[in-house]
Amino acid sequence: MTQSLAPAARPTAGTTAGPGRTRRILRAVAVVSCVPYLTLKAAWVAGSHVGIPAGSSLLDDRLTMAVVNGLSMLLDSAVIVLALVLTRPWGLRVPAWLLAFPVWVATGLLAPVMAGFPAQLAVRAFGGGGASSAGRKAFLDEWVFTVVYTGFIAQGLALGGLFVLYARGRWGHVWRGRVWDLPVGAIGPAHRALAVAAAVLALPPLILHALWACGVPAGLNEGRAADRGGEFHVLETLYVVFLLAAVAGAVLLAFRRGRALPVAVPLSLVWVGSGAVACWGGWLSLASLGGPTDLADRPTPLMNLAYAGQMLVGLLVAAIGVYHFAERSARAARRAA
């Protein structure tokens, strides 16, 4: 993929002259918005209990908490690195895969937060927080969520803006035109099979998340079932939306449906949808491996099925997107040769 994208990467005059004012502002926002989260995590790694109420499960295992917080610090620090890559001239020489993968991961992790936190605030404003809010307050102080999620939203907006500006100058040809302009053979039978497989594999997690969003507790552990409320239903609804977005983007792209649509539409659905379901499915699956000591809080087999299923769906859909980027870049390089 790196070799196929590199020949078509022709920096524009604006990208070679250094970042403009918009890019500098977005870069500053991205960097500054990381500070509260990194500061809070560093304090917890150092042993501080700021923002953690007495009796919180976070205090049960000091070593695990330090490891998890250290890992999350590394992930958030990557936002600062990406902001520099997307705004410095040397960033144009970074191999495509080395840049696209962490941005895809960042998109996947931040998109549900950016959509979910404002929706949860709206639900709580109308008195719909329910049991989720009460359970969450025992986990962390309320102000922690406000500070952290506000920072995540700022990071997502700033990093997304920077990546769009960067990608438009380096790979703008990849999403030009409409679906009907895609050359025959750009997506082959194997990739249509991937889209079908993704749609079929999406059914179990889609059904489970839809049931949970509608209030059906089947398959939930005792802890999650007890904590259900308006905010829980918002998150489960978002999982349904992102699963549908990922599968819809894959089908539109692989079967060239919605032929009058701009190519950017299915590509955006593939990018955001696959990132959200794959990264959050992977994160929740990884978190379940540690396993809480309380049996009531351990993920059930159906919960693990939902997490693993959505992760697999996201990876299959992402593979279709990767092939599309590589194929269109290779065609552009051949035409330019």
BALOBA-1460 file (C-alpha; in Angstrom, 3 decimals):
// residues 337
<rec num="1" residu="m" x="0.000" y="0.000" z="0.000"/>
<rec num="2" residu="t" x="2.858" y="2.334" z="0.837"/>
<rec num="3" residu="q" x="4.423" y="1.974" z="-2.594"/>
<rec num="4" residu="s" x="1.123" y="2.400" z="-4.403"/>
<rec num="5" residu="l" x="0.202" y="5.597" z="-2.594"/>
<rec num="6" residu="a" x="3.609" y="7.210" z="-2.626"/>
<rec num="7" residu="p" x="3.831" y="8.009" z="-6.385"/>
<rec num="8" residu="a" x="0.487" y="9.789" z="-6.300"/>
<rec num="9" residu="a" x="1.345" y="11.835" z="-3.232"/>
<rec num="10" residu="r" x="1.985" y="15.248" z="-4.780"/>
<rec num="11" residu="p" x="2.123" y="17.942" z="-2.123"/>
<rec num="12" residu="t" x="0.398" y="21.147" z="-3.056"/>
<rec num="13" residu="a" x="1.995" y="24.532" z="-2.728"/>
<rec num="14" residu="g" x="0.108" y="25.133" z="0.486"/>
<rec num="15" residu="t" x="1.480" y="21.991" z="2.114"/>
<rec num="16" residu="t" x="5.094" y="22.642" z="1.214"/>
<rec num="17" residu="a" x="5.089" y="26.235" z="2.409"/>
<rec num="18" residu="g" x="4.308" y="25.188" z="5.967"/>
<rec num="19" residu="p" x="1.082" y="25.151" z="7.932"/>
<rec num="20" residu="g" x="-1.306" y="28.006" z="7.411"/>
<rec num="21" residu="r" x="-3.179" y="29.751" z="10.181"/>
<rec num="22" residu="t" x="-6.027" y="27.224" z="10.212"/>
<rec num="23" residu="r" x="-3.626" y="24.324" z="10.586"/>
<rec num="24" residu="r" x="-1.688" y="26.070" z="13.338"/>
<rec num="25" residu="i" x="-4.875" y="26.758" z="15.306"/>
<rec num="26" residu="l" x="-6.101" y="23.179" z="14.915"/>
<rec num="27" residu="r" x="-2.694" y="21.847" z="15.937"/>
<rec num="28" residu="a" x="-2.683" y="24.016" z="19.058"/>
<rec num="29" residu="v" x="-6.197" y="22.863" z="19.973"/>
<rec num="30" residu="a" x="-5.206" y="19.212" z="19.530"/>
<rec num="31" residu="v" x="-2.120" y="19.567" z="21.719"/>
<rec num="32" residu="v" x="-3.708" y="21.669" z="24.462"/>
<rec num="33" residu="s" x="-6.781" y="19.413" z="24.687"/>
<rec num="34" residu="c" x="-4.514" y="16.469" z="25.563"/>
<rec num="35" residu="v" x="-3.069" y="18.189" z="28.646"/>
<rec num="36" residu="p" x="-5.937" y="17.619" z="31.144"/>
<rec num="37" residu="y" x="-6.241" y="13.933" z="30.299"/>
<rec num="38" residu="l" x="-2.484" y="13.285" z="30.390"/>
<rec num="39" residu="t" x="-2.142" y="15.203" z="33.648"/>
<rec num="40" residu="l" x="-4.940" y="13.228" z="35.264"/>
<rec num="41" residu="k" x="-3.557" y="9.888" z="34.088"/>
<rec num="42" residu="a" x="-0.031" y="10.769" z="35.231"/>
<rec num="43" residu="a" x="-1.402" y="11.628" z="38.676"/>
<rec num="44" residu="w" x="-3.149" y="8.254" z="38.899"/>
<rec num="45" residu="v" x="-0.024" y="6.384" z="37.810"/>
<rec num="46" residu="a" x="1.884" y="8.241" z="40.527"/>
<rec num="47" residu="g" x="-0.617" y="7.032" z="43.126"/>
<rec num="48" residu="s" x="-2.965" y="10.005" z="43.423"/>
<rec num="49" residu="h" x="-6.673" y="9.377" z="43.991"/>
<rec num="50" residu="v" x="-7.842" y="12.709" z="42.614"/>
<rec num="51" residu="g" x="-11.237" y="12.281" z="40.996"/>
<rec num="52" residu="i" x="-11.612" y="8.708" z="42.330"/>
<rec num="53" residu="p" x="-14.146" y="8.358" z="45.142"/>
<rec num="54" residu="a" x="-13.585" y="6.030" z="48.062"/>
<rec num="55" residu="g" x="-14.857" y="2.547" z="47.314"/>
<rec num="56" residu="s" x="-14.306" y="2.800" z="43.537"/>
<rec num="57" residu="s" x="-13.334" y="-0.443" z="41.818"/>
<rec num="58" residu="l" x="-10.390" y="1.412" z="40.309"/>
<rec num="59" residu="l" x="-8.674" y="1.216" z="43.682"/>
<rec num="60" residu="d" x="-8.907" y="-2.577" z="43.920"/>
<rec num="61" residu="d" x="-5.811" y="-3.378" z="41.841"/>
<rec num="62" residu="r" x="-3.029" y="-0.792" z="41.976"/>
<rec num="63" residu="l" x="-0.780" y="-2.519" z="39.409"/>
<rec num="64" residu="t" x="-3.513" y="-3.027" z="36.820"/>
<rec num="65" residu="m" x="-4.606" y="0.569" z="37.187"/>
<rec num="66" residu="a" x="-1.050" y="1.796" z="36.615"/>
<rec num="67" residu="v" x="-0.624" y="-0.372" z="33.505"/>
<rec num="68" residu="v" x="-3.969" y="0.623" z="31.989"/>
<rec num="69" residu="n" x="-3.394" y="4.313" z="32.708"/>
<rec num="70" residu="g" x="0.113" y="4.128" z="31.256"/>
<rec num="71" residu="l" x="-1.259" y="2.553" z="28.075"/>
<rec num="72" residu="s" x="-3.982" y="5.185" z="27.763"/>
<rec num="73" residu="m" x="-1.349" y="7.909" z="28.211"/>
<rec num="74" residu="l" x="0.576" y="6.493" z="25.263"/>
<rec num="75" residu="l" x="-2.568" y="6.423" z="23.129"/>
<rec num="76" residu="d" x="-3.435" y="10.026" z="23.922"/>
<rec num="77" residu="s" x="0.163" y="11.159" z="23.416"/>
<rec num="78" residu="a" x="-0.136" y="9.802" z="19.878"/>
<rec num="79" residu="v" x="-2.623" y="12.627" z="19.192"/>
<rec num="80" residu="i" x="0.189" y="15.141" z="19.714"/>
<rec num="81" residu="v" x="2.485" y="13.206" z="17.389"/>
<rec num="82" residu="l" x="-0.226" y="12.991" z="14.729"/>
<rec num="83" residu="a" x="-0.898" y="16.736" z="14.998"/>
<rec num="84" residu="l" x="2.762" y="17.382" z="14.228"/>
<rec num="85" residu="v" x="2.879" y="14.876" z="11.370"/>
<rec num="86" residu="l" x="-0.167" y="16.457" z="9.749"/>
<rec num="87" residu="t" x="1.228" y="19.982" z="9.879"/>
<rec num="88" residu="r" x="4.976" y="19.699" z="9.271"/>
<rec num="89" residu="p" x="6.613" y="19.358" z="5.823"/>
<rec num="90" residu="w" x="8.366" y="16.144" z="6.841"/>
<rec num="91" residu="g" x="4.941" y="14.668" z="7.527"/>
<rec num="92" residu="l" x="4.375" y="14.370" z="3.774"/>
<rec num="93" residu="r" x="7.178" y="11.792" z="3.625"/>
<rec num="94" residu="v" x="5.596" y="9.507" z="6.207"/>
<rec num="95" residu="p" x="4.517" y="6.195" z="4.601"/>
<rec num="96" residu="a" x="0.792" y="6.079" z="3.995"/>
<rec num="97" residu="w" x="0.110" y="3.030" z="6.166"/>
<rec num="98" residu="l" x="2.139" y="4.426" z="9.054"/>
<rec num="99" residu="l" x="-0.061" y="7.527" z="9.122"/>
<rec num="100" residu="a" x="-3.422" y="6.120" z="8.084"/>
<rec num="101" residu="f" x="-3.528" y="3.360" z="10.688"/>
<rec num="102" residu="p" x="-3.149" y="5.508" z="13.833"/>
<rec num="103" residu="v" x="-5.540" y="8.123" z="12.418"/>
<rec num="104" residu="w" x="-8.061" y="5.358" z="11.719"/>
<rec num="105" residu="v" x="-7.670" y="4.100" z="15.295"/>
<rec num="106" residu="a" x="-8.039" y="7.632" z="16.664"/>
<rec num="107" residu="t" x="-11.159" y="8.132" z="14.544"/>
<rec num="108" residu="g" x="-12.620" y="4.870" z="15.770"/>
<rec num="109" residu="l" x="-12.001" y="5.608" z="19.435"/>
<rec num="110" residu="l" x="-13.057" y="9.261" z="19.356"/>
<rec num="111" residu="a" x="-16.110" y="9.158" z="17.057"/>
<rec num="112" residu="p" x="-18.421" y="7.353" z="19.544"/>
<rec num="113" residu="v" x="-17.290" y="9.715" z="22.319"/>
<rec num="114" residu="m" x="-17.923" y="12.777" z="20.157"/>
<rec num="115" residu="a" x="-21.410" y="11.556" z="19.286"/>
<rec num="116" residu="g" x="-22.262" y="9.878" z="22.562"/>
<rec num="117" residu="f" x="-21.225" y="12.378" z="25.235"/>
<rec num="118" residu="p" x="-23.397" y="15.273" z="23.962"/>
<rec num="119" residu="a" x="-26.297" y="12.841" z="23.515"/>
<rec num="120" residu="q" x="-25.835" y="11.560" z="27.064"/>
<rec num="121" residu="l" x="-25.787" y="15.121" z="28.395"/>
<rec num="122" residu="a" x="-29.042" y="15.795" z="26.563"/>
<rec num="123" residu="v" x="-30.597" y="12.636" z="28.015"/>
<rec num="124" residu="r" x="-29.527" y="13.590" z="31.515"/>
<rec num="125" residu="a" x="-30.777" y="17.161" z="31.059"/>
<rec num="126" residu="f" x="-34.260" y="15.746" z="30.488"/>
<rec num="127" residu="g" x="-34.002" y="13.430" z="33.479"/>
<rec num="128" residu="g" x="-33.214" y="10.292" z="31.552"/>
<rec num="129" residu="g" x="-29.833" y="9.445" z="33.057"/>
<rec num="130" residu="g" x="-31.305" y="6.737" z="35.233"/>
<rec num="131" residu="a" x="-29.255" y="4.004" z="36.799"/>
<rec num="132" residu="s" x="-26.250" y="4.585" z="34.528"/>
<rec num="133" residu="s" x="-25.543" y="7.954" z="36.082"/>
<rec num="134" residu="a" x="-25.787" y="6.644" z="39.629"/>
<rec num="135" residu="g" x="-23.467" y="3.743" z="38.885"/>
<rec num="136" residu="r" x="-20.985" y="5.954" z="37.116"/>
<rec num="137" residu="k" x="-20.636" y="8.367" z="40.036"/>
<rec num="138" residu="a" x="-19.375" y="5.543" z="42.245"/>
<rec num="139" residu="f" x="-16.721" y="4.759" z="39.623"/>
<rec num="140" residu="l" x="-15.301" y="8.281" z="39.136"/>
<rec num="141" residu="d" x="-16.264" y="11.757" z="40.236"/>
<rec num="142" residu="e" x="-18.631" y="13.417" z="37.780"/>
<rec num="143" residu="w" x="-16.247" y="16.255" z="36.913"/>
<rec num="144" residu="v" x="-13.706" y="13.747" z="35.580"/>
<rec num="145" residu="f" x="-16.034" y="12.661" z="32.791"/>
<rec num="146" residu="t" x="-16.779" y="16.258" z="31.842"/>
<rec num="147" residu="v" x="-13.089" y="17.197" z="31.657"/>
<rec num="148" residu="v" x="-11.972" y="14.045" z="29.865"/>
<rec num="149" residu="y" x="-14.782" y="13.793" z="27.317"/>
<rec num="150" residu="t" x="-14.682" y="17.497" z="26.516"/>
<rec num="151" residu="g" x="-10.995" y="17.085" z="25.786"/>
<rec num="152" residu="f" x="-11.678" y="14.050" z="23.611"/>
<rec num="153" residu="i" x="-14.237" y="15.976" z="21.580"/>
<rec num="154" residu="a" x="-11.779" y="18.834" z="21.050"/>
<rec num="155" residu="q" x="-9.097" y="16.340" z="20.027"/>
<rec num="156" residu="g" x="-11.422" y="14.636" z="17.577"/>
<rec num="157" residu="l" x="-12.519" y="17.865" z="15.915"/>
<rec num="158" residu="a" x="-8.988" y="19.248" z="15.670"/>
<rec num="159" residu="l" x="-7.370" y="16.026" z="14.501"/>
<rec num="160" residu="g" x="-10.193" y="15.355" z="12.049"/>
<rec num="161" residu="g" x="-9.850" y="18.815" z="10.548"/>
<rec num="162" residu="l" x="-6.083" y="18.437" z="10.223"/>
<rec num="163" residu="f" x="-6.379" y="15.037" z="8.570"/>
<rec num="164" residu="v" x="-8.976" y="16.221" z="6.060"/>
<rec num="165" residu="l" x="-6.720" y="19.133" z="5.045"/>
<rec num="166" residu="y" x="-3.690" y="16.855" z="4.845"/>
<rec num="167" residu="a" x="-5.453" y="14.068" z="2.939"/>
<rec num="168" residu="r" x="-7.054" y="16.511" z="0.489"/>
<rec num="169" residu="g" x="-3.607" y="17.701" z="-0.552"/>
<rec num="170" residu="r" x="-1.930" y="14.283" z="-0.630"/>
<rec num="171" residu="w" x="-4.662" y="11.817" z="-1.623"/>
<rec num="172" residu="g" x="-7.511" y="13.977" z="-2.893"/>
<rec num="173" residu="h" x="-7.778" y="11.900" z="-6.080"/>
<rec num="174" residu="v" x="-8.867" y="8.845" z="-4.088"/>
<rec num="175" residu="w" x="-12.342" y="10.185" z="-3.268"/>
<rec num="176" residu="r" x="-13.022" y="12.385" z="-6.318"/>
<rec num="177" residu="g" x="-16.023" y="11.682" z="-8.514"/>
<rec num="178" residu="r" x="-19.149" y="9.654" z="-7.933"/>
<rec num="179" residu="v" x="-19.733" y="5.985" z="-7.372"/>
<rec num="180" residu="w" x="-20.671" y="5.481" z="-11.030"/>
<rec num="181" residu="d" x="-17.213" y="6.809" z="-11.988"/>
<rec num="182" residu="l" x="-15.462" y="3.915" z="-10.257"/>
<rec num="183" residu="p" x="-13.792" y="1.788" z="-12.940"/>
<rec num="184" residu="v" x="-15.089" y="-1.730" z="-13.437"/>
<rec num="185" residu="g" x="-12.728" y="-4.096" z="-11.677"/>
<rec num="186" residu="a" x="-11.640" y="-1.567" z="-9.083"/>
<rec num="187" residu="i" x="-13.394" y="-3.810" z="-6.555"/>
<rec num="188" residu="g" x="-13.292" y="-7.506" z="-7.405"/>
<rec num="189" residu="p" x="-15.399" y="-10.542" z="-6.437"/>
<rec num="190" residu="a" x="-13.227" y="-11.195" z="-3.373"/>
<rec num="191" residu="h" x="-14.075" y="-7.795" z="-1.956"/>
<rec num="192" residu="r" x="-17.774" y="-8.214" z="-2.677"/>
<rec num="193" residu="a" x="-17.495" y="-11.486" z="-0.743"/>
<rec num="194" residu="l" x="-15.886" y="-9.548" z="2.107"/>
<rec num="195" residu="a" x="-18.798" y="-7.101" z="2.117"/>
<rec num="196" residu="v" x="-21.310" y="-9.974" z="2.262"/>
<rec num="197" residu="a" x="-19.317" y="-11.657" z="5.037"/>
<rec num="198" residu="a" x="-19.221" y="-8.400" z="6.997"/>
<rec num="199" residu="a" x="-22.990" y="-7.988" z="6.616"/>
<rec num="200" residu="v" x="-23.659" y="-11.550" z="7.813"/>
<rec num="201" residu="l" x="-21.208" y="-11.356" z="10.722"/>
<rec num="202" residu="a" x="-22.703" y="-8.015" z="11.758"/>
<rec num="203" residu="l" x="-26.076" y="-9.623" z="12.507"/>
<rec num="204" residu="p" x="-25.279" y="-11.122" z="15.953"/>
<rec num="205" residu="p" x="-23.700" y="-7.964" z="17.459"/>
<rec num="206" residu="l" x="-26.289" y="-5.802" z="15.701"/>
<rec num="207" residu="i" x="-29.182" y="-7.788" z="17.167"/>
<rec num="208" residu="l" x="-27.633" y="-7.845" z="20.640"/>
<rec num="209" residu="h" x="-26.889" y="-4.127" z="20.732"/>
<rec num="210" residu="a" x="-30.351" y="-3.356" z="19.356"/>
<rec num="211" residu="l" x="-31.970" y="-5.482" z="22.064"/>
<rec num="212" residu="w" x="-29.910" y="-3.808" z="24.770"/>
<rec num="213" residu="a" x="-30.699" y="-0.375" z="23.340"/>
<rec num="214" residu="c" x="-34.406" y="-1.213" z="23.523"/>
<rec num="215" residu="g" x="-34.153" y="-2.251" z="27.163"/>
<rec num="216" residu="v" x="-33.960" y="-6.044" z="26.832"/>
<rec num="217" residu="p" x="-31.394" y="-7.278" z="29.409"/>
<rec num="218" residu="a" x="-30.825" y="-10.705" z="27.797"/>
<rec num="219" residu="g" x="-27.119" y="-11.524" z="27.647"/>
<rec num="220" residu="l" x="-25.984" y="-8.727" z="29.976"/>
<rec num="221" residu="n" x="-24.144" y="-9.430" z="33.205"/>
<rec num="222" residu="e" x="-25.764" y="-8.452" z="36.483"/>
<rec num="223" residu="g" x="-23.709" y="-5.283" z="36.847"/>
<rec num="224" residu="r" x="-24.545" y="-3.923" z="33.402"/>
<rec num="225" residu="a" x="-28.201" y="-4.920" z="33.717"/>
<rec num="226" residu="a" x="-28.450" y="-3.057" z="37.007"/>
<rec num="227" residu="d" x="-26.738" y="0.066" z="35.636"/>
<rec num="228" residu="r" x="-29.004" y="0.428" z="32.612"/>
<rec num="229" residu="g" x="-30.426" y="3.887" z="32.086"/>
<rec num="230" residu="g" x="-30.719" y="6.563" z="29.445"/>
<rec num="231" residu="e" x="-26.967" y="6.899" z="28.981"/>
<rec num="232" residu="f" x="-26.565" y="3.133" z="28.567"/>
<rec num="233" residu="h" x="-29.248" y="3.115" z="25.879"/>
<rec num="234" residu="v" x="-27.486" y="5.970" z="24.050"/>
<rec num="235" residu="l" x="-24.244" y="3.992" z="23.865"/>
<rec num="236" residu="e" x="-25.947" y="0.831" z="22.677"/>
<rec num="237" residu="t" x="-27.837" y="2.802" z="20.025"/>
<rec num="238" residu="l" x="-24.561" y="4.278" z="18.810"/>
<rec num="239" residu="y" x="-23.058" y="0.810" z="18.424"/>
<rec num="240" residu="v" x="-26.025" y="-0.075" z="16.210"/>
<rec num="241" residu="v" x="-25.569" y="3.102" z="14.150"/>
<rec num="242" residu="f" x="-21.845" y="2.547" z="13.603"/>
<rec num="243" residu="l" x="-22.361" y="-1.105" z="12.675"/>
<rec num="244" residu="l" x="-24.968" y="-0.098" z="10.100"/>
<rec num="245" residu="a" x="-22.686" y="2.655" z="8.788"/>
<rec num="246" residu="a" x="-19.775" y="0.247" z="8.349"/>
<rec num="247" residu="v" x="-21.836" y="-2.377" z="6.520"/>
<rec num="248" residu="a" x="-23.639" y="0.222" z="4.381"/>
<rec num="249" residu="g" x="-20.334" y="1.777" z="3.308"/>
<rec num="250" residu="a" x="-18.895" y="-1.635" z="2.445"/>
<rec num="251" residu="v" x="-21.925" y="-2.634" z="0.364"/>
<rec num="252" residu="l" x="-22.086" y="0.712" z="-1.457"/>
<rec num="253" residu="l" x="-18.400" y="0.525" z="-2.312"/>
<rec num="254" residu="a" x="-18.117" y="-3.170" z="-3.150"/>
<rec num="255" residu="f" x="-21.301" y="-3.393" z="-5.243"/>
<rec num="256" residu="r" x="-21.189" y="0.182" z="-6.614"/>
<rec num="257" residu="r" x="-24.644" y="0.942" z="-5.223"/>
<rec num="258" residu="g" x="-25.928" y="4.478" z="-4.844"/>
<rec num="259" residu="r" x="-24.189" y="5.284" z="-8.102"/>
<rec num="260" residu="a" x="-25.081" y="8.986" z="-7.988"/>
<rec num="261" residu="l" x="-23.476" y="9.415" z="-4.566"/>
<rec num="262" residu="p" x="-20.064" y="11.076" z="-4.248"/>
<rec num="263" residu="v" x="-17.384" y="8.460" z="-3.618"/>
<rec num="264" residu="a" x="-16.595" y="10.330" z="-0.403"/>
<rec num="265" residu="v" x="-19.905" y="9.140" z="1.116"/>
<rec num="266" residu="p" x="-19.240" y="5.353" z="1.157"/>
<rec num="267" residu="l" x="-15.580" y="5.995" z="1.952"/>
<rec num="268" residu="s" x="-16.544" y="8.097" z="4.976"/>
<rec num="269" residu="l" x="-18.974" y="5.420" z="6.145"/>
<rec num="270" residu="v" x="-16.274" y="2.776" z="5.741"/>
<rec num="271" residu="w" x="-13.615" y="4.875" z="7.497"/>
<rec num="272" residu="v" x="-15.645" y="6.035" z="10.496"/>
<rec num="273" residu="g" x="-17.896" y="2.990" z="10.810"/>
<rec num="274" residu="s" x="-15.156" y="0.366" z="10.595"/>
<rec num="275" residu="g" x="-12.922" y="2.323" z="12.958"/>
<rec num="276" residu="a" x="-15.628" y="2.743" z="15.586"/>
<rec num="277" residu="v" x="-16.810" y="-0.876" z="15.663"/>
<rec num="278" residu="a" x="-13.352" y="-2.443" z="15.302"/>
<rec num="279" residu="c" x="-11.528" y="-0.268" z="17.832"/>
<rec num="280" residu="w" x="-14.248" y="-0.254" z="20.489"/>
<rec num="281" residu="g" x="-14.914" y="-3.949" z="19.956"/>
<rec num="282" residu="g" x="-11.206" y="-4.610" z="20.358"/>
<rec num="283" residu="w" x="-10.903" y="-2.344" z="23.400"/>
<rec num="284" residu="l" x="-13.876" y="-3.936" z="25.161"/>
<rec num="285" residu="s" x="-12.601" y="-7.423" z="24.309"/>
<rec num="286" residu="l" x="-9.174" y="-6.538" z="25.685"/>
<rec num="287" residu="a" x="-10.708" y="-5.074" z="28.840"/>
<rec num="288" residu="s" x="-12.701" y="-8.259" z="29.402"/>
<rec num="289" residu="l" x="-9.536" y="-10.385" z="29.414"/>
<rec num="290" residu="g" x="-8.409" y="-8.918" z="32.726"/>
<rec num="291" residu="g" x="-11.744" y="-9.861" z="34.207"/>
<rec num="292" residu="p" x="-13.089" y="-8.129" z="37.302"/>
<rec num="293" residu="t" x="-13.018" y="-10.128" z="40.509"/>
<rec num="294" residu="d" x="-16.771" y="-9.676" z="40.969"/>
<rec num="295" residu="l" x="-18.635" y="-12.316" z="38.970"/>
<rec num="296" residu="a" x="-21.540" y="-9.924" z="38.464"/>
<rec num="297" residu="d" x="-19.280" y="-7.612" z="36.432"/>
<rec num="298" residu="r" x="-17.624" y="-10.210" z="34.220"/>
<rec num="299" residu="p" x="-18.716" y="-10.090" z="30.556"/>
<rec num="300" residu="t" x="-21.110" y="-12.841" z="29.590"/>
<rec num="301" residu="p" x="-20.515" y="-15.046" z="26.512"/>
<rec num="302" residu="l" x="-23.069" y="-12.990" z="24.578"/>
<rec num="303" residu="m" x="-21.312" y="-9.745" z="25.524"/>
<rec num="304" residu="n" x="-17.998" y="-11.193" z="24.361"/>
<rec num="305" residu="l" x="-19.711" y="-12.347" z="21.162"/>
<rec num="306" residu="a" x="-20.939" y="-8.815" z="20.512"/>
<rec num="307" residu="y" x="-17.499" y="-7.275" z="21.134"/>
<rec num="308" residu="a" x="-15.584" y="-9.836" z="19.060"/>
<rec num="309" residu="g" x="-18.178" y="-9.787" z="16.293"/>
<rec num="310" residu="q" x="-18.119" y="-6.028" z="15.848"/>
<rec num="311" residu="m" x="-14.314" y="-6.036" z="15.895"/>
<rec num="312" residu="l" x="-14.228" y="-8.631" z="13.094"/>
<rec num="313" residu="v" x="-16.815" y="-6.715" z="11.069"/>
<rec num="314" residu="g" x="-14.782" y="-3.526" z="11.391"/>
<rec num="315" residu="l" x="-11.614" y="-5.238" z="10.200"/>
<rec num="316" residu="l" x="-13.355" y="-6.773" z="7.167"/>
<rec num="317" residu="v" x="-14.877" y="-3.449" z="6.171"/>
<rec num="318" residu="a" x="-11.548" y="-1.677" z="6.691"/>
<rec num="319" residu="a" x="-9.909" y="-4.198" z="4.342"/>
<rec num="320" residu="i" x="-12.312" y="-3.144" z="1.572"/>
<rec num="321" residu="g" x="-11.432" y="0.500" z="2.168"/>
<rec num="322" residu="v" x="-7.692" y="-0.226" z="2.133"/>
<rec num="323" residu="y" x="-8.010" y="-2.048" z="-1.182"/>
<rec num="324" residu="h" x="-9.969" y="0.851" z="-2.678"/>
<rec num="325" residu="f" x="-7.337" y="3.389" z="-1.627"/>
<rec num="326" residu="a" x="-4.488" y="1.252" z="-2.921"/>
<rec num="327" residu="e" x="-6.192" y="0.423" z="-6.239"/>
<rec num="328" residu="r" x="-7.185" y="4.005" z="-7.088"/>
<rec num="329" residu="s" x="-3.738" y="5.280" z="-6.130"/>
<rec num="330" residu="a" x="-2.074" y="2.638" z="-8.283"/>
<rec num="331" residu="r" x="-4.291" y="3.573" z="-11.248"/>
<rec num="332" residu="a" x="-3.468" y="7.254" z="-10.795"/>
<rec num="333" residu="a" x="0.248" y="6.423" z="-10.669"/>
<rec num="334" residu="r" x="0.007" y="4.388" z="-13.900"/>
<rec num="335" residu="r" x="-1.800" y="7.212" z="-15.684"/>
<rec num="336" residu="a" x="0.859" y="9.680" z="-14.541"/>
<rec num="337" residu="a" x="3.736" y="7.429" z="-15.647"/>
